[in-house]
Each structure stands twice: as C-alpha cells, then as structure tokens.
C-alpha cells in the first residue's frame, strides 16, 4: 500500500472585522474624544510606543531627512525599532516631504501593525530599521491590508462619521476636513459606507464610541450650521 501524504496549506485571509474592532477599542481606551483623531494623544498614553520624525532622526545621525528612508525601509515611515521582549517600538515618519494627512495615515498604519500583533510573528526577534519582512508574501500582503484597514477605521470611525451625517450632509471634502485625512481616504470611506448601506442595508454601530464622541460631533455640527447660516445670509444680501 502506498501512503500519500497530503500537504495542507493554511489559507489566510484579511481579517477586516478584527482590524476594525481593535481600532475602535484603541479609540475608546486611549483617545481624547476630539476631532480630528489625535494620534499624538493616543501614543502619549501608551508608554511602550514612541514617535520620531525623519528630521529628528536626520539630526541625530547627521544625514538628510530623505536619507532616513534607508534606515526605516520606507519613504513615508515605518517601525524604526521593535523589541518583542517588552513589546515596545519606535515609529518613525516623514515630516518633511509628506503631507500632514499622509503623516497621520502612516502613523495610524504602523499603530495597526503594533496593535494587531504583526511584529510578534517575525520569529520573536528584534526589528531594527526595516519593513515587516516575512518569508510568506501572502502573509505580508495580508498584514499590510489589515494595517491599512485599521488606519482607515482609526482615523474615520464609521459610527462617529454616521453620527455627523445624520445631522448634516457629509461630502468627501467635509469628511477630509473634519477627520484630518486625505481626499483619497475620504472618498474611499464614503464609497465603503454607501456600499454597506445600499447593498447590505447596514453600517457598523458602536454605542460606546458614539457616546464618547458626542460632544465632538455636536461641536462639528454647530460649526457647520453657523457657517451655513452665514453663507445663506451672504447670498441674501447680494
């Protein structure tokens, strides 16, 4: 009898649900409940996460800010250093050539890698200046997609967005302004929410998150209504 050994390959997939859930848990635990989301305030409350700008790193190493990407392995930013024994890391980002919106997304993306535990899977070894390198390209792609999704849901939490939208019309420009994201990220979010509502007649709720951001939402709505009223009065006066 010939025994045939079957190789079973674990099929990995992007866990969007977990990425979203963890992003919102981070907000509920560490955020200051203001808009736009302050990543700096979140990181201040987490002693094992540190931020460094490319300009500061350049000053320390005596190089140009655009040369720091050789250290981090990324033009936008990345994990400069990670130590698994204490689960602490240094996140570096380009504060010179990247827009504020891009800087915010980069930091949020790296926070995604951290909170989703991606760096713990790299053979439990220290990471010093480099990308998350995995032998399995599929795993790398999945981790990147999860970190991207985490960043989008951290910067623009849907329950908070919908709380704003229920009171005033939200287009891509207003969303980008209120949440401090790029127009591209804003358009993606609106398209994603429209898809959930149109196809599934549903969008994710989180009562606790909505409650924590109620004051911030009311402030945004009040500002919009004042500006809208001023615009109406200006048009009447013409």
C-alpha positions in Angstrom: 0.0 0.0 0.0 1.3 3.4 -0.9 0.6 6.1 1.6 0.0 9.5 0.1 0.8 12.4 2.3 -1.3 15.5 1.7 0.2 18.9 2.3 -2.4 21.1 4.0 -1.8 24.8 3.4 -3.4 27.2 5.8 -5.5 29.6 3.8 -5.0 33.1 5.2 -7.4 36.0 4.6 -7.6 39.6 5.7 -9.5 39.9 9.0 -11.3 43.2 8.4 -13.6 42.7 11.3 -10.8 42.3 13.9 -8.9 45.2 12.4 -12.0 47.5 12.8 -12.9 46.2 16.2 -9.3 46.7 17.6 -9.1 50.2 16.1 -12.3 51.2 17.9 -11.1 49.7 21.1 -7.9 51.7 20.9 -10.0 54.9 20.4 -12.3 54.0 23.4 -9.3 53.3 25.6 -6.7 55.9 24.6 -8.2 58.8 22.6 -9.2 62.2 23.9 -12.5 62.0 22.0 -11.9 65.1 19.9 -11.9 65.5 16.1 -9.8 65.1 14.2 -8.5 62.0 16.0 -5.2 63.0 17.8 -2.7 60.2 17.3 -0.3 62.0 19.5 -2.7 61.9 22.4 -3.2 58.2 21.9 0.5 57.5 21.8 1.1 59.6 24.9 -1.0 57.2 26.9 1.0 54.1 25.7 4.4 54.1 27.3 5.9 51.4 25.1 5.2 53.3 21.8 7.4 56.2 20.8 7.3 58.6 17.8 10.3 60.1 16.0 10.3 62.3 12.9 12.6 61.9 10.0 14.0 65.4 10.6 14.9 64.4 14.2 16.5 61.2 13.1 18.4 63.0 10.4 19.8 65.4 13.1 20.8 62.6 15.3 22.6 60.7 12.5 24.0 63.7 10.7 22.2 62.9 7.4 19.5 64.4 5.3 15.8 63.7 6.1 15.3 62.0 2.7 18.1 59.6 3.5 16.3 58.3 6.6 14.2 56.1 4.4 17.2 53.9 4.0 17.1 53.2 7.8 13.3 52.7 8.0 12.9 50.9 4.7 10.1 53.2 3.7 9.8 56.7 2.2 6.7 57.5 4.3 7.7 56.0 7.6 7.8 52.7 9.5 8.9 50.9 12.6 12.4 52.2 13.4 12.8 49.6 16.2 10.8 46.9 17.8 11.7 44.8 20.9 9.5 41.8 21.4 10.7 41.1 25.0 9.0 44.3 26.2 6.6 44.8 23.2 7.9 48.3 22.7 8.6 50.1 19.5 9.7 53.4 17.9 7.6 54.6 15.0 9.3 57.0 12.5 7.5 59.1 9.9 8.5 61.6 7.2 7.6 65.1 8.5 9.4 66.8 5.6 8.1 65.7 2.2 4.8 64.0 3.2 1.6 66.0 3.7 0.1 66.1 7.2 -2.7 63.8 6.1 -0.1 61.3 4.8 1.9 61.5 8.0 -1.3 60.8 10.0 -2.1 57.8 7.9 1.4 56.4 8.1 1.5 56.6 11.9 -2.0 55.1 12.1 -0.9 52.3 9.8 2.1 51.5 12.0 -0.1 51.5 15.0 -2.2 49.0 13.2 0.8 46.6 12.9 1.5 47.1 16.6 -2.0 46.6 18.0 -2.8 43.7 15.6 0.4 41.9 16.8 2.0 41.6 13.4 5.5 42.2 14.6 5.2 39.4 17.2 5.1 37.0 14.3 8.6 37.8 13.0 10.4 34.9 14.7 10.1 36.8 18.0 13.3 38.8 17.0 14.1 42.5 17.3 13.4 44.6 14.3 15.8 47.5 13.7 15.1 49.9 10.9 13.2 47.9 8.3 9.9 46.8 7.0 8.0 43.8 8.3 9.7 41.1 6.3 8.1 37.7 6.1 9.1 34.7 4.1 5.4 34.3 3.1 4.5 37.1 0.7 0.8 36.3 1.1 1.1 36.9 4.9 2.9 40.2 4.2 0.2 41.4 1.9 -2.5 40.4 4.4 -0.7 42.3 7.2 -0.4 45.4 5.1 -4.1 45.3 4.2 -5.1 44.8 7.8 -2.9 47.7 8.9 -4.4 49.9 6.2 -7.9 49.0 7.2 -7.0 49.6 10.9 -5.7 53.1 10.0 -8.8 54.0 8.0 -11.1 52.9 10.8 -9.0 54.6 13.5 -8.9 57.9 11.7 -12.5 57.8 10.5 -14.6 55.6 12.8 -17.8 54.9 11.0 -20.2 55.3 14.0 -18.8 58.8 14.6 -19.0 59.6 10.9 -22.6 58.5 10.7 -23.5 60.5 13.8 -22.3 63.6 12.0 -24.0 62.6 8.7 -27.4 62.1 10.5 -27.4 65.8 11.3 -25.6 67.5 8.4 -24.7 66.4 4.8 -21.2 65.0 4.6 -19.3 65.0 1.3 -15.7 63.9 0.7 -14.4 67.4 1.3 -16.1 67.9 4.7 -15.1 64.4 5.8 -11.5 65.1 4.9 -11.5 68.3 6.9 -13.3 67.0 9.9 -11.3 63.8 10.3 -7.9 65.1 9.0 -7.5 62.6 6.2 -6.6 62.9 2.5 -9.3 63.3 -0.1 -8.5 59.8 -1.4 -9.1 58.3 2.0 -12.3 60.3 2.4 -13.7 59.2 -1.0 -12.8 55.6 -0.1 -14.7 55.8 3.2 -17.8 57.3 1.7 -17.8 54.7 -1.1 -17.4 52.0 1.5 -20.2 53.3 3.7 -22.5 53.7 0.7 -21.8 50.1 -0.3 -22.7 48.9 3.2 -25.9 50.9 3.2 -27.0 50.2 -0.4 -26.2 46.5 -0.6 -26.4 45.3 3.0 -28.7 48.0 4.4 -26.3 48.2 7.3 -23.4 50.1 8.8 -21.5 49.1 11.9 -22.6 50.7 15.2 -20.8 51.2 18.4 -22.9 52.9 21.1 -20.0 53.4 23.5 -17.8 55.0 20.8 -20.7 57.3 19.7 -21.3 58.4 23.3 -17.6 59.2 23.9 -17.6 61.4 20.7 -21.0 63.0 21.1 -19.5 66.4 22.3 -17.1 66.4 19.4 -19.9 65.6 16.9 -22.1 68.3 18.3 -19.3 70.8 18.0 -18.8 70.0 14.4 -22.5 70.2 13.6 -22.8 73.5 15.4 -19.9 75.0 13.4 -21.3 73.7 10.1 -24.7 75.3 10.8 -23.2 78.6 11.7 -21.1 78.7 8.5 -24.2 77.5 6.5 -26.3 80.3 8.0 -23.6 82.9 7.3 -23.4 81.7 3.7 -27.2 81.9 3.3 -27.3 85.5 4.8 -24.4 86.5 2.5 -26.3 85.2 -0.6 -29.5 87.0 0.5 -27.6 90.3 0.9 -26.3 90.1 -2.7 
